[in-house]
Amino acid sequence: MVRTVAFGGVPSPVGRVLVAVTEDGLAALHFSDTPGWRERIRERLGLAEAQDPDRTAGVMAELAAYFDGGLKAFEAPLDWRLVSKVQRKVLGTLYERVPYGRAVTYGELAELSGTGVPARAIGSIMGSNPIPIVVPCHRVVAGSGLGGFSGGAGVESKRWLLTLEGYLQPALDWEM
């Protein structure tokens, strides 16, 4: 059987969210249709592209429900092949132990993961998370504020996601 990756996208309040789904599950998510993103993901995965809307439909429906405020936990299977063993341990800990509406600091996640990875390196792992939102790196904050956010989204998207989840209070001009 030839293994492939299928791509899809869903509109959201933080921009168009793109997904890359293999036969094993969601492998990557990105916040905009940046030129070359699909090609880079195909190359990193070592897979050919398939036109398979059925494969991406479940993830896209979950994302739409999340952005509408109705989904608190993702159930789509994940394909972790784009991360190292240590990254997988840290990101897996985040995915399994930091629920919707909660946040941890980089240092707290370092401790929770039991990897011995220092807080600064946790920040790097969050910055290289190939599956943001679903593996909720936006829920990892600096001890002195929000910290950064990757995936082509920027800190305002992090603020929006944390507000959607009720961790931050909405600003007067905030809209869902």
NULO-336666 format. One record per residue: residue number from 1; x, y, z of N, C-alpha, C, O in turn. Coordinates in Angstrom, 2 decimals, m for minus. Layout:
REM residues N
REC   num      n.px      n.py      n.pz     ca.px     ca.py     ca.pz      c.px      c.py      c.pz      o.px      o.py      o.pz
REC   NUM         X         Y         Z         X         Y         Z         X         Y         Z         X         Y         Z
...
This chain:
REM residues 176
REC   num      n.px      n.py      n.pz     ca.px     ca.py     ca.pz      c.px      c.py      c.pz      o.px      o.py      o.pz
REC     1      0.84     m1.17      0.00      0.00      0.00      0.00      0.90      1.25      0.00      1.85      1.33      0.78
REC     2      0.59      2.18     m0.85      1.32      3.44     m0.91      0.76      4.36      0.18     m0.44      4.61      0.25
REC     3      1.65      4.85      1.01      1.23      5.75      2.09      1.22      7.18      1.56      2.08      7.57      0.78
REC     4      0.22      7.95      2.00      0.03      9.29      1.49     m0.36     10.25      2.61     m0.62      9.85      3.74
REC     5     m0.39     11.53      2.25     m0.88     12.58      3.13     m1.93     13.37      2.37     m1.75     13.70      1.19
REC     6     m3.03     13.69      3.05     m4.10     14.49      2.47     m4.15     15.83      3.21     m3.90     15.90      4.41
REC     7     m4.46     16.87      2.48     m4.51     18.22      3.04     m5.93     18.76      2.99     m6.71     18.43      2.10
REC     8     m6.25     19.59      3.96     m7.54     20.26      3.99     m7.40     21.56      4.74     m6.35     21.84      5.31
REC     9     m8.45     22.35      4.73     m8.40     23.62      5.43     m9.78     24.01      5.93    m10.80     23.64      5.35
REC    10     m9.78     24.77      7.00    m11.03     25.24      7.58    m10.85     26.71      7.97     m9.82     27.08      8.53
REC    11    m11.85     27.54      7.67    m11.75     28.94      8.09    m11.92     29.03      9.61    m12.62     28.23     10.22
REC    12    m11.27     30.03     10.21    m11.39     30.22     11.65    m11.21     31.70     11.97    m10.76     32.46     11.11
REC    13    m11.56     32.10     13.17    m11.35     33.50     13.57     m9.88     33.91     13.62     m9.58     35.10     13.64
REC    14     m8.96     32.94     13.64     m7.52     33.26     13.65     m6.89     33.03     12.29     m5.67     32.96     12.17
REC    15     m7.71     32.90     11.26     m7.22     32.68      9.91     m7.52     31.27      9.44     m8.02     30.44     10.20
REC    16     m7.23     31.01      8.19     m7.47     29.68      7.63     m6.50     28.69      8.28     m5.29     28.93      8.31
REC    17     m7.03     27.60      8.79     m6.23     26.57      9.44     m6.12     25.40      8.47     m7.12     24.85      8.02
REC    18     m4.88     25.02      8.18     m4.61     23.92      7.26     m4.21     22.68      8.05     m3.55     22.77      9.08
REC    19     m4.62     21.51      7.55     m4.26     20.26      8.20     m3.63     19.31      7.19     m3.92     19.35      6.00
REC    20     m2.74     18.46      7.71     m2.11     17.39      6.92     m2.40     16.09      7.67     m2.00     15.93      8.82
REC    21     m3.11     15.18      7.02     m3.56     13.95      7.67     m3.04     12.74      6.90     m3.29     12.59      5.70
REC    22     m2.33     11.87      7.61     m1.85     10.62      7.03     m2.85      9.51      7.35     m3.88      9.76      7.97
REC    23     m2.54      8.31      6.93     m3.39      7.17      7.29     m3.41      6.95      8.80     m4.36      6.36      9.33
REC    24     m2.38      7.43      9.50     m2.29      7.25     10.95     m2.99      8.34     11.74     m3.38      8.12     12.89
REC    25     m3.15      9.51     11.15     m3.83     10.60     11.86     m3.29     11.96     11.46     m2.54     12.10     10.49
REC    26     m3.68     12.97     12.24     m3.26     14.35     12.01     m1.77     14.47     12.27     m1.31     14.21     13.39
REC    27     m1.02     14.87     11.27      0.44     14.99     11.40      0.90     16.43     11.51      1.94     16.70     12.11
REC    28      0.13     17.36     10.94      0.55     18.76     10.97     m0.66     19.67     10.82     m1.67     19.31     10.22
REC    29     m0.51     20.87     11.41     m1.54     21.90     11.34     m0.81     23.22     11.21      0.22     23.44     11.84
REC    30     m1.34     24.10     10.38     m0.69     25.39     10.16     m1.77     26.46     10.02     m2.89     26.17      9.60
REC    31     m1.43     27.71     10.37     m2.41     28.78     10.41     m2.61     29.56      9.13     m3.46     30.45      9.09
REC    32     m1.89     29.26      8.09     m2.13     29.97      6.84     m1.56     29.15      5.70     m0.71     28.28      5.89
REC    33     m2.04     29.45      4.52     m1.57     28.71      3.35     m0.26     29.33      2.86     m0.18     29.84      1.74
REC    34      0.74     29.28      3.71      2.06     29.81      3.40      2.61     29.07      2.18      2.59     27.84      2.15
REC    35      3.12     29.81      1.18      3.69     29.13      0.02      4.74     28.10      0.44      5.64     28.40      1.23
REC    36      4.62     26.92     m0.10      5.59     25.86      0.16      5.30     25.01      1.39      5.99     24.01      1.61
REC    37      4.28     25.37      2.20      4.00     24.60      3.41      3.67     23.14      3.08      4.22     22.22      3.69
REC    38      2.78     22.93      2.14      2.40     21.55      1.78      3.62     20.75      1.30      3.81     19.60      1.69
REC    39      4.42     21.37      0.47      5.60     20.70     m0.06      6.58     20.33      1.06      7.14     19.23      1.08
REC    40      6.78     21.26      2.00      7.68     20.97      3.14      7.14     19.83      3.99      7.91     18.96      4.42
REC    41      5.85     19.82      4.23      5.26     18.74      5.03      5.37     17.41      4.29      5.74     16.39      4.88
REC    42      5.04     17.40      3.00      5.18     16.15      2.21      6.61     15.64      2.27      6.84     14.44      2.45
REC    43      7.56     16.55      2.12      8.98     16.16      2.14      9.38     15.62      3.51     10.02     14.58      3.61
REC    44      8.99     16.32      4.57      9.34     15.87      5.93      8.70     14.51      6.24      9.31     13.68      6.90
REC    45      7.48     14.30      5.76      6.81     13.02      5.99      7.32     11.93      5.05      7.22     10.74      5.36
REC    46      7.86     12.34      3.90      8.29     11.38      2.90      7.12     10.68      2.23      7.21      9.51      1.86
REC    47      6.02     11.42      2.07      4.79     10.84      1.52      4.29     11.63      0.32      4.52     12.84      0.21
REC    48      3.63     10.94     m0.57      2.97     11.59     m1.70      1.64     12.19     m1.23      1.07     11.75     m0.23
REC    49      1.16     13.18     m1.97     m0.12     13.80     m1.63     m1.27     13.02     m2.25     m1.19     12.56     m3.39
REC    50     m2.33     12.87     m1.47     m3.55     12.24     m1.96     m4.69     13.25     m1.87     m4.75     14.05     m0.93
REC    51     m5.57     13.22     m2.83     m6.79     14.01     m2.75     m7.81     13.13     m2.04     m8.42     12.26     m2.66
REC    52     m7.99     13.34     m0.74     m8.83     12.46      0.07     m9.60     13.28      1.10     m9.24     13.29      2.28
REC    53    m10.68     13.96      0.66    m11.44     14.79      1.59    m12.05     14.00      2.75    m12.27     14.55      3.83
REC    54    m12.33     12.73      2.54    m12.88     11.91      3.63    m11.88     11.78      4.77    m12.27     11.73      5.94
REC    55    m10.60     11.71      4.45     m9.57     11.55      5.48     m9.45     12.81      6.34     m9.19     12.71      7.54
REC    56     m9.62     13.97      5.74     m9.46     15.22      6.48    m10.76     15.72      7.12    m10.72     16.60      7.98
REC    57    m11.88     15.17      6.72    m13.19     15.68      7.16    m13.37     15.66      8.68    m13.87     16.63      9.24
REC    58    m12.96     14.59      9.34    m13.15     14.50     10.78    m12.38     15.56     11.54    m12.92     16.20     12.44
REC    59    m11.12     15.75     11.17    m10.28     16.76     11.83    m10.86     18.15     11.57    m10.94     18.98     12.48
REC    60    m11.27     18.41     10.34    m11.80     19.73     10.00    m13.11     19.99     10.74    m13.35     21.12     11.17
REC    61    m13.95     18.97     10.90    m15.20     19.14     11.65    m14.90     19.42     13.13    m15.56     20.26     13.74
REC    62    m13.91     18.73     13.70    m13.55     18.99     15.09    m13.01     20.41     15.27    m13.35     21.09     16.23
REC    63    m12.17     20.85     14.34    m11.64     22.21     14.43    m12.76     23.24     14.33    m12.77     24.21     15.09
REC    64    m13.70     23.05     13.41    m14.82     23.98     13.27    m15.63     24.02     14.57    m16.03     25.09     15.02
REC    65    m15.88     22.86     15.17    m16.63     22.80     16.43    m15.85     23.48     17.56    m16.44     24.16     18.40
REC    66    m14.53     23.31     17.59    m13.69     23.97     18.60    m13.81     25.49     18.45    m14.04     26.19     19.44
REC    67    m13.67     26.00     17.23    m13.72     27.44     17.01    m15.11     28.01     17.29    m15.24     29.19     17.60
REC    68    m16.13     27.19     17.19    m17.49     27.62     17.53    m17.74     27.56     19.03    m18.80     27.99     19.49
REC    69    m16.78     27.05     19.79    m16.91     26.97     21.24    m17.58     25.71     21.75    m17.86     25.61     22.94
REC    70    m17.86     24.75     20.86    m18.58     23.56     21.27    m17.73     22.33     21.54    m18.25     21.33     22.04
REC    71    m16.45     22.37     21.22    m15.58     21.20     21.41    m14.51     21.53     22.44    m13.79     22.52     22.30
REC    72    m14.41     20.70     23.45    m13.44     20.93     24.53    m12.25     19.98     24.45    m11.19     20.27     25.02
REC    73    m12.40     18.85     23.77    m11.31     17.87     23.66    m11.34     17.25     22.27    m12.39     16.80     21.81
REC    74    m10.19     17.22     21.61    m10.09     16.62     20.29     m9.97     15.10     20.42     m9.34     14.59     21.34
REC    75    m10.58     14.39     19.48    m10.53     12.94     19.49     m9.88     12.36     18.25     m9.66     11.15     18.17
REC    76     m9.56     13.20     17.28     m8.93     12.73     16.05     m7.61     12.04     16.39     m6.88     12.52     17.26
REC    77     m7.29     10.94     15.72     m6.00     10.30     15.97     m4.86     11.21     15.52     m5.00     11.99     14.58
REC    78     m3.73     11.08     16.21     m2.56     11.91     15.90     m1.45     11.04     15.34     m1.26      9.90     15.76
REC    79     m0.71     11.59     14.39      0.48     10.96     13.81      1.66     11.79     14.32      1.86     12.93     13.88
REC    80      2.44     11.23     15.23      3.52     11.94     15.90      4.86     11.85     15.16      5.88     12.22     15.74
REC    81      4.90     11.39     13.95      6.19     11.10     13.30      7.07     12.31     13.04      8.26     12.14     12.76
REC    82      6.54     13.51     13.13      7.36     14.71     12.87      8.08     15.22     14.11      8.71     16.28     14.06
REC    83      8.00     14.49     15.22      8.66     14.93     16.44      9.61     13.85     16.94      9.43     12.66     16.67
REC    84     10.63     14.29     17.69     11.58     13.35     18.29     10.93     12.67     19.51      9.82     13.02     19.91
REC    85     11.63     11.72     20.06     11.14     11.01     21.24     10.93     11.96     22.42      9.91     11.87     23.11
REC    86     11.87     12.87     22.66     11.74     13.82     23.77     10.60     14.80     23.50      9.79     15.07     24.38
REC    87     10.53     15.32     22.28      9.42     16.22     21.92      8.09     15.51     22.12      7.14     16.10     22.64
REC    88      8.02     14.26     21.71      6.79     13.47     21.85      6.39     13.34     23.31      5.20     13.44     23.64
REC    89      7.34     13.13     24.19      7.06     13.01     25.62      6.51     14.32     26.17      5.52     14.33     26.89
REC    90      7.15     15.43     25.82      6.71     16.74     26.31      5.35     17.10     25.73      4.43     17.48     26.46
REC    91      5.20     16.98     24.40      3.94     17.33     23.75      2.82     16.38     24.17      1.68     16.80     24.33
REC    92      3.15     15.11     24.35      2.16     14.14     24.81      1.67     14.46     26.21      0.49     14.32     26.51
REC    93      2.59     14.89     27.07      2.21     15.29     28.43      1.26     16.48     28.36      0.24     16.51     29.05
REC    94      1.59     17.47     27.54      0.72     18.64     27.36     m0.66     18.20     26.88     m1.67     18.62     27.43
REC    95     m0.69     17.38     25.86     m1.94     16.92     25.24     m2.81     16.17     26.25     m4.03     16.34     26.28
REC    96     m2.19     15.34     27.07     m2.94     14.48     27.99     m3.27     15.14     29.33     m4.24     14.75     29.97
REC    97     m2.47     16.13     29.76     m2.62     16.61     31.14     m3.03     18.07     31.31     m3.29     18.50     32.44
REC    98     m3.09     18.82     30.23     m3.48     20.23     30.35     m4.77     20.44     29.56     m4.74     20.64     28.35
REC    99     m5.90     20.39     30.26     m7.19     20.43     29.57     m7.61     21.83     29.12     m7.00     22.83     29.49
REC   100     m8.64     21.86     28.35     m9.31     23.08     27.88     m9.54     24.02     29.07    m10.01     23.60     30.12
REC   101     m9.21     25.29     28.87     m9.46     26.28     29.90     m8.37     26.39     30.96     m8.48     27.20     31.88
REC   102     m7.34     25.59     30.85     m6.23     25.61     31.82     m4.96     25.99     31.08     m4.90     25.94     29.85
REC   103     m3.95     26.37     31.83     m2.64     26.67     31.26     m1.57     26.29     32.28     m1.84     26.20     33.48
REC   104     m0.37     26.07     31.77      0.80     25.80     32.61      1.93     26.68     32.12      1.92     27.15     30.98
REC   105      2.90     26.91     32.99      4.09     27.64     32.56      5.05     26.66     31.90      4.90     25.45     32.00
REC   106      6.04     27.22     31.22      7.06     26.37     30.60      7.73     25.50     31.65      7.97     24.32     31.42
REC   107      8.03     26.09     32.81      8.67     25.34     33.90      7.77     24.24     34.44      8.25     23.14     34.73
REC   108      6.49     24.53     34.58      5.55     23.51     35.08      5.46     22.34     34.10      5.43     21.18     34.52
REC   109      5.42     22.64     32.80      5.37     21.56     31.82      6.66     20.76     31.84      6.64     19.54     31.68
REC   110      7.79     21.43     32.03      9.07     20.72     32.13      9.00     19.70     33.26      9.41     18.56     33.11
REC   111      8.48     20.12     34.39      8.36     19.23     35.55      7.35     18.12     35.31      7.63     16.95     35.59
REC   112      6.18     18.47     34.78      5.14     17.47     34.50      5.63     16.38     33.55      5.29     15.20     33.71
REC   113      6.44     16.78     32.56      6.87     15.81     31.54      7.87     14.81     32.07      8.00     13.71     31.52
REC   114      8.59     15.17     33.14      9.57     14.26     33.70     10.75     13.96     32.79     11.43     12.96     32.98
REC   115     10.99     14.81     31.83     12.05     14.57     30.85     13.40     15.15     31.26     14.43     14.78     30.70
REC   116     13.40     16.05     32.22     14.63     16.75     32.56     14.94     17.89     31.61     16.00     18.52     31.72
REC   117     14.04     18.17     30.68     14.22     19.27     29.74     13.97     20.58     30.48     12.93     20.72     31.13
REC   118     14.89     21.54     30.40     14.69     22.82     31.09     13.60     23.66     30.43     13.23     23.43     29.28
REC   119     13.10     24.63     31.18     11.99     25.47     30.70     12.28     26.12     29.36     11.40     26.18     28.50
REC   120     13.50     26.62     29.15     13.84     27.26     27.87     13.69     26.29     26.70     13.21     26.66     25.63
REC   121     14.09     25.07     26.92     13.96     24.06     25.86     12.49     23.69     25.65     12.11     23.34     24.53
REC   122     11.68     23.77     26.69     10.24     23.54     26.53      9.68     24.58     25.56      8.86     24.26     24.71
REC   123     10.13     25.82     25.70      9.71     26.87     24.77     10.06     26.53     23.33      9.26     26.77     22.43
REC   124     11.23     25.97     23.11     11.64     25.57     21.76     10.77     24.43     21.25     10.39     24.40     20.08
REC   125     10.45     23.49     22.13      9.58     22.38     21.72      8.19     22.89     21.36      7.59     22.43     20.39
REC   126      7.68     23.85     22.14      6.37     24.42     21.82      6.44     25.13     20.46      5.51     25.05     19.66
REC   127      7.55     25.83     20.21      7.72     26.54     18.95      7.82     25.64     17.75      7.55     26.07     16.63
REC   128      8.21     24.38     17.97      8.33     23.44     16.84      7.19     22.43     16.80      7.22     21.48     16.02
REC   129      6.17     22.63     17.64      5.01     21.74     17.66      4.35     21.71     16.28      3.86     22.75     15.83
REC   130      4.32     20.56     15.60      3.71     20.52     14.28      2.18     20.47     14.30      1.55     20.58     13.25
REC   131      1.59     20.30     15.49      0.13     20.14     15.57     m0.46     21.12     16.59     m1.14     20.69     17.52
REC   132     m0.21     22.44     16.43     m0.77     23.39     17.39     m2.30     23.34     17.40     m2.92     22.79     16.48
REC   133     m2.89     23.89     18.40     m4.31     23.89     18.73     m4.71     22.51     19.24     m5.15     22.39     20.39
REC   134     m4.57     21.48     18.42     m4.95     20.13     18.85     m4.01     19.65     19.95     m4.47     19.16     20.99
REC   135     m2.73     19.79     19.75     m1.74     19.61     20.82     m1.50     21.04     21.30     m0.73     21.79     20.69
REC   136     m2.15     21.42     22.40     m2.41     22.83     22.72     m1.24     23.63     23.29     m1.23     23.98     24.46
REC   137     m0.25     23.90     22.46      0.90     24.69     22.91      0.50     26.10     23.30      1.26     26.78     24.00
REC   138     m0.67     26.57     22.86     m1.15     27.88     23.30     m1.44     27.89     24.79     m1.54     28.97     25.39
REC   139     m1.59     26.72     25.41     m1.87     26.63     26.85     m0.59     26.67     27.70     m0.65     26.54     28.92
REC   140      0.54     26.86     27.06      1.81     26.98     27.79      2.21     28.44     27.77      2.40     29.03     26.70
REC   141      2.33     29.02     28.95      2.58     30.45     29.07      3.86     30.70     29.84      4.35     29.84     30.58
REC   142      4.39     31.88     29.67      5.57     32.29     30.44      5.14     32.65     31.85      3.98     33.02     32.06
REC   143      6.03     32.55     32.79      5.73     32.95     34.16      5.39     34.42     34.27      4.73     34.83     35.22
REC   144      5.85     35.23     33.31      5.66     36.67     33.35      4.64     37.17     32.32      4.52     38.38     32.11
REC   145      3.92     36.28     31.67      2.95     36.71     30.66      2.63     35.58     29.71      2.82     34.41     30.03
REC   146      2.15     35.93     28.54      1.70     34.91     27.58      2.83     34.10     26.97      2.67     32.91     26.73
REC   147      3.97     34.73     26.71      5.03     34.04     25.97      4.71     34.11     24.49      3.83     34.86     24.07
REC   148      5.43     33.34     23.69      5.27     33.38     22.24      4.26     32.36     21.74      3.65     31.62     22.51
REC   149      4.11     32.35     20.42      3.22     31.39     19.77      3.68     31.22     18.34      4.03     32.19     17.67
REC   150      3.67     29.98     17.87      4.19     29.69     16.53      3.08     29.27     15.58      1.91     29.60     15.78
REC   151      3.46     28.53     14.57      2.50     28.04     13.60      2.05     29.10     12.62      1.05     28.91     11.92
REC   152      2.75     30.22     12.55      2.36     31.28     11.64      1.24     32.14     12.19      0.64     32.92     11.45
REC   153      0.95     32.01     13.50     m0.23     32.67     14.05      0.05     33.92     14.86     m0.71     34.88     14.78
REC   154      1.12     33.93     15.63      1.44     35.09     16.44      0.72     35.09     17.78     m0.22     34.33     18.00
REC   155      1.19     35.96     18.67      0.70     35.98     20.04     m0.76     36.41     20.13     m1.46     36.00     21.06
REC   156     m1.26     37.21     19.19     m2.67     37.60     19.23     m3.58     36.37     19.03     m4.66     36.30     19.61
REC   157     m3.14     35.44     18.22     m3.90     34.19     18.06     m3.88     33.39     19.35     m4.90     32.80     19.72
REC   158     m2.75     33.36     20.03     m2.66     32.68     21.33     m3.63     33.32     22.31     m4.37     32.62     23.01
REC   159     m3.63     34.63     22.35     m4.56     35.35     23.23     m6.01     34.99     22.89     m6.82     34.75     23.79
REC   160     m6.33     34.94     21.60     m7.70     34.62     21.18     m8.08     33.21     21.62     m9.17     33.00     22.14
REC   161     m7.19     32.24     21.41     m7.47     30.85     21.79     m7.66     30.71     23.30     m8.58     30.02     23.75
REC   162     m6.81     31.37     24.08     m6.94     31.30     25.54     m8.21     32.00     26.03     m8.78     31.62     27.04
REC   163     m8.64     33.02     25.32     m9.89     33.70     25.65    m11.07     32.80     25.30    m12.02     32.68     26.08
REC   164    m11.03     32.19     24.13    m12.08     31.25     23.73    m12.27     30.17     24.79    m13.39     29.79     25.11
REC   165    m11.17     29.67     25.32    m11.21     28.58     26.29    m11.53     29.08     27.71    m11.67     28.27     28.62
REC   166    m11.63     30.39     27.90    m11.99     30.92     29.20    m10.83     31.10     30.15    m11.03     31.47     31.31
REC   167     m9.61     30.85     29.70     m8.45     31.07     30.56     m8.20     32.56     30.75     m7.85     33.00     31.85
REC   168     m8.37     33.34     29.69     m8.24     34.80     29.76     m9.63     35.42     29.65    m10.51     34.88     28.99
REC   169     m9.79     36.54     30.30    m11.05     37.29     30.19    m11.05     38.06     28.87    m10.01     38.59     28.46
REC   170    m12.20     38.12     28.20    m12.25     38.85     26.94    m12.06     40.35     27.14    m12.49     40.92     28.15
REC   171    m11.41     40.97     26.17    m11.28     42.43     26.15    m12.61     43.01     25.69    m13.45     42.28     25.16
REC   172    m12.79     44.28     25.89    m14.05     44.92     25.50    m14.35     44.80     24.02    m15.51     44.75     23.62
REC   173    m13.31     44.75     23.21    m13.50     44.68     21.75    m13.40     43.26     21.20    m13.30     43.09     19.99
REC   174    m13.41     42.25     22.07    m13.21     40.86     21.66    m14.46     40.29     21.02    m15.56     40.47     21.55
REC   175    m14.30     39.61     19.90    m15.43     38.95     19.24    m15.06     37.51     18.95    m13.90     37.20     18.67
REC   176    m16.05     36.64     19.03    m15.86     35.23     18.68    m16.21     35.03     17.23    m16.13     33.91     16.72
